[in-house]
Amino acid sequence: MTTQRIVTQMAKERARRPKVTLLTVLCVLVLTVAGVCAVAGPFITPLNPNTQDIVLGATAPSGEHLLGTDDLGRDVFSRLIAGAQTAILGAVVVAIGATLVGTVVGLVAGFRGGALDSFLMRVTDLVWAFPMLLTTLVVVGVFDGGYWVAVAMFTIFGWPIEARLVRSVTLVQRTLPYVEAARTLDVSEPVIVFRHVLPNVAPTVVANLLLGFVGALVGLSGLSFLGLGVPPGVPDWGLMINENRSILETNIWGSLAPSIALIIVGLAATLAADRWYSKVSKEGSSR
């Protein structure tokens, strides 16, 4: 009877485990490839992404140029790979920076409450009141463009939403028995917050990190499209879309390829965030 009970319990545990679906594998694969291109893109391109051939000009895809060339004769496929660096790394910096600041502010405000909570939330509301994209456009325009200025602005104005979401989850966690038990044992508040509460808030933090990455990816690419991001000539997905609009009839892939890359990477990160949050939520509810 005991053995049967153990087998039944093991079967239930296996049933509760989320299955690895094809969609999950594809999302991980896409994000892995994008990460490799972002880190090592300029070193793994088949051709030099900056080599120009004015005589060749814009051409359709061929055996030598898989996605054709742009109006300056540069290989579109090589520029697509190299362009992942500016398109993705900046978005990663924004997502991590905004998540770190927002998580700390949200945890402290939600756990401590009172006057400190009110103060931190008023600061959060003040920062959130500024229209992020419009303010970024103004600041970047004043500084005559600049990729890292845009990254800094997105980070500065991106943390309030993280703070508010983390605070809302922390408000629920601080009323649970394990927090009261830790307080009864005279555990210090920083230990309770970062060792006990933070792991329970982590599903929300990770999901928001991925979604923040998607927002920054689209925002930074949009600025580059407008000519306010990376300098002219630098391989970048947003800039490539703008640069190659004039050759759509000759080689549509000059603009279409980076557009598809943005859509696929953004969609993969969004689905990964949804899958991660669903997985952790099911595991938590089954305990």
N, C-alpha and C positions, 0 to 999 in steps of 0.2 A: 504494500500500500504506500509506503514511504517512497519507494522507487518510482511508482506511478505518479505520485504527487510531484516529485522532482522533475520527471519528464514533462509533465503537464506545464509546470512553471517555466521550464526552458522553452517549450513551444510558444508560450505566451510572450516570453521575452523576444523570441525571434520574430513573432508577428508584429510586435511593437516597433521593431527596427525599421526605419524608412528604407525602402528599396532603392538601389542605385539605378536610376532610369537612364535611358539613352540621352534624354535632354540634359540631365546633370553632367554626364560625361562630356557632351558637346560644349556645355558652358565652361567647364574646367579646361577643356582643350583649347577653346578660343582664348580664354584669359591667359593661359600659359604661353601660347604662341605670341599673343600681344605683348606679354611681359618680356619674353625673350627678344622680340624685335625692339622694344623700348630700351632695353639695356645694351644689346649688342647690335642693333640695327645697322649703324654705319659700317660695321666690320663684316657683315654677312651678306651685303648686297652683291648681286652678280656683276654689276657694273658700277662705276663711280657715279653716284647720284647727281653730282655737280658738273660732270663733263658735258660741255656743250658741243653741238654740231650744227652750226647755223645753216650749212649747205643742206643737211638732211632735213631739218625742220620737223614739223609735226607729221607723224606717220601712224598708220593703223598697226595693230598687233601683228607681229611676225615671229619667226623662229629666233631671231636675235634679240628682239624686244618683245617680251611676252604681252605687255600691255601698251605697246607702241611708244611713241616719243611725244614730247610737248613741242611748243613752237620754237624752242631753243635747241631742239634735238636731244634733250636729256631723257634718259630711260625712265619711264613712268613707274615701272615695277620696282626699280631700285629706289626711287624717291618715295614710293609708298612704304617700303620697309624702313628706310631711314627716317621718314616722317613720323613714325610711331614714337620716336624718342620725345620730341617736343609735345606731341599730342597727348601722350599717356603719362609721362613722368611728372609734368606740371599738375595734371589732374590728381595724381597720387599724392603729391605734396599737399595740395589743397585739402583733399579728403582726410589725410592723416592729421594735418595741423588743426583743421576745424573740429575734427572728432575729439582730439586730445583736449583742446580748450573747452569745448562744449560738454564733454563728459565730466571733467573736473568741476566745472561750474554747476552742472546739473546735480551731481552727486552731493556736493557741499550744500547747495541750496535746499535740495529735497530732504537731506538727512537732518540738517541743523534746524531748518524752519525759522520762524520768528523774524526778527529784524534783519538778520543776515540774508535770509531767503528773500525778503521784500527788496532789499538793496540790490542783490544780484539779479533779481528778475527785472527790476526797473532799468538796470544797466543793459540787460539783455534786450528788453523792449526798445530801448533807445537805439541800440545798434541795429536791431531788426527793422526799425522805422525807416532807415535809409534804403532807398531802392538800390539793390546791390549792383545790377547791371548798369544802370544809369550812372551811379557814382563811380563805378570802375571806368566807364567810358570817359567821364570828365577827367578823372585823375590821370589815366593813361594818356589822354589827349594833352593835358598840361605838361606831362613829362615827355612829350613827343614820342609816345609809344614805348613799349618795353614789355617783353614777355614776363620777366620776373616781377615787375610792378603789378601786372595783371594777376599773377599767382598770389602775390601778397594781399591784394585787395579782395580776391575771392576768399582767401583764408580768413581775413579780418571780418568780413561780412557773412561768412558761412557758418560760424559756430553757434549763433543764437538758436537756430532750429534744433541743433543737436542738444543744446543745454535744456531746452524746454521739454523735449521728449524724454531725456534721461531723468530730469527732475520728476516728471509724472510717474515714471516707473519706480523711482526711488521712494516717492511718497507712499506707494503701496508696500514696498519692501520693508520700510522702517517700522511698520505696525505688526509685522509677522513675529511669531514666537521666537525664532532663532535670534532675532535682534534683541529681544527682551532678555533672553537667556544669556547672551553675551554681555549685556549691561549688568545683569545680576552678578556675573563672574568678574566684574570690574575690568573688562577688556576696554582698552582705550578706543575712543571714537575713530581715529584714523585707521586703526586695525580693523574695526568693524566695517567701516566704509569700503576700504580698498581690498580687504581680504575676504569679507563675507558678502557684502552687498554687491560689490562690483561684478563678481562672477554671475550673479543672478540678473544683472542688468546687461551683461555682455551680449545676449542675443539681439537686443535692440541696438546696441552700439555697433556691432558688426554689420547688421543690415543697413543702418544709416550710413556707415562708412562706404559701403558699396554704392548706395544711392547717391551719396555725396560725390563720389568719384564720377558717376555718370553725369551729374549736373555740371561738374567742373570740366569734364571732357567736352561737353557740348558748348559750354560758355567760352572756354579758351579757344576752341576751334572757331567759334563765331567771331571772336575778336581778331583772330588771325585772318579770317575771311575778309573782315573790314579793313585789314591793313594796320591794326593796332596791336598785334601780337608779335610774332617773330619777325625779324628783318626780312626784306624781300630777298628771294633766292634761296632761303633756308628751307630744306624739305620739311613740310608740315601739312597735315591733312586738310586743315581749314584753308590754308593759303593755296594749296594745290587746287582746291575746288574753284577758287576765285581766278587764279592764274590761267586755268585751262578752259574757262568759259568761252573764250574766243575761238577755240578749235573743236567745238562739239561736233561739227559736221565732218571734220577730218579724223579725229580720234576722241570719241565720246568717253573713253576710259580714263582720260586725263582728269576729268572731274568726277566721273561715276565711281571709279575704284576707291578713292578716299571717302566718298559719301557712303558707300557700302561698308567700308571698314569701320566708320564711325557708328553706323547703325548696328552692325553685328557685335562690336565690342560693348556698346552701351546696352544692347538687349541681353547679351550674355551676363553682364554684371547685374542687371536688374533681376533677371531670372535666378541668378545665384543668390542674391539677397533674399528673394522670396522663398527659395528652397531652403536656405539656411534657417530663416526665421521659423518656417513651418516645421522643420525637423526638430529644432530645439524646443519649440512650443509643445509638440506632441510628446517628446521625451519628458518634459516637465510635468505635463498633465497626467502622464501614465504612472508617475511615481506616487 
